[in-house]
Amino acid sequence: MSRLCPAIDIFDANRRARVQAEQNAGQVWQDTVLRRLTDRKLQPLADEERRFLQALVAYDVAIDCVLHELTNY
């Protein structure tokens, strides 16, 4: 019995260490996958925002041209 108790304790410690390592690896994997999925979802929004800002600048330039033409009359 004296050798069995330390063996059970060692087995239990190894099990806890394995479970903790699996949880850590799972968290890293989940963070990586979540970040990639989030980036994929946000990239089209960033592209749309960039196109919107470019169109807004072009609209401002067109209004400036019209105002310039009107002040010439």
C-alpha positions as CSV (number, residue, x, y, z in Angstrom):
1,M,0.0,0.0,0.0
2,S,2.9,2.4,0.7
3,R,4.0,2.3,-3.0
4,L,0.5,2.5,-4.3
5,C,-0.4,5.9,-2.8
6,P,2.6,7.8,-4.3
7,A,1.8,6.1,-7.7
8,I,-1.8,7.3,-7.5
9,D,-0.6,10.8,-6.6
10,I,1.8,10.8,-9.5
11,F,-0.9,9.5,-11.9
12,D,-3.3,12.2,-10.6
13,A,-0.7,14.9,-11.0
14,N,0.0,13.8,-14.6
15,R,-3.7,13.7,-15.4
16,R,-4.1,17.3,-14.1
17,A,-1.1,18.5,-16.1
18,R,-2.4,16.8,-19.3
19,V,-5.9,18.3,-18.9
20,Q,-4.4,21.7,-18.3
21,A,-2.1,21.4,-21.3
22,E,-5.1,20.3,-23.5
23,Q,-7.1,23.3,-22.2
24,N,-4.3,25.7,-23.0
25,A,-3.8,24.2,-26.5
26,G,-7.6,24.4,-27.1
27,Q,-7.7,28.1,-26.0
28,V,-4.8,29.0,-28.3
29,W,-6.5,27.2,-31.2
30,Q,-9.8,28.8,-30.4
31,D,-8.2,32.3,-30.2
32,T,-6.5,31.7,-33.5
33,V,-9.5,30.5,-35.3
34,L,-11.8,33.2,-33.8
35,R,-9.3,35.9,-34.9
36,R,-9.1,34.5,-38.4
37,L,-12.9,34.3,-38.7
38,T,-13.3,37.8,-37.3
39,D,-10.7,39.2,-39.7
40,R,-12.6,37.5,-42.6
41,K,-15.8,39.1,-41.5
42,L,-14.3,42.6,-40.9
43,Q,-12.3,42.8,-44.1
44,P,-15.3,43.3,-46.4
45,L,-16.5,46.0,-44.1
46,A,-13.1,47.7,-44.2
47,D,-13.1,47.6,-48.0
48,E,-16.6,49.1,-48.1
49,E,-15.6,51.8,-45.7
50,R,-12.6,52.6,-47.9
51,R,-14.7,52.8,-51.1
52,F,-17.3,55.0,-49.3
53,L,-14.6,57.4,-48.2
54,Q,-13.2,57.5,-51.7
55,A,-16.6,58.2,-53.1
56,L,-17.2,60.9,-50.4
57,V,-13.9,62.6,-51.4
58,A,-14.9,62.5,-55.1
59,Y,-18.3,64.0,-54.2
60,D,-16.6,66.8,-52.3
61,V,-14.3,67.5,-55.3
62,A,-17.4,67.6,-57.6
63,I,-19.2,70.0,-55.3
64,D,-16.1,72.2,-55.1
65,C,-15.9,72.2,-59.0
66,V,-19.6,73.2,-59.2
67,L,-19.1,76.0,-56.6
68,H,-16.1,77.2,-58.5
69,E,-18.0,77.3,-61.8
70,L,-20.9,79.2,-60.1
71,T,-18.6,81.8,-58.6
72,N,-17.2,82.5,-62.1
73,Y,-20.6,83.7,-63.4
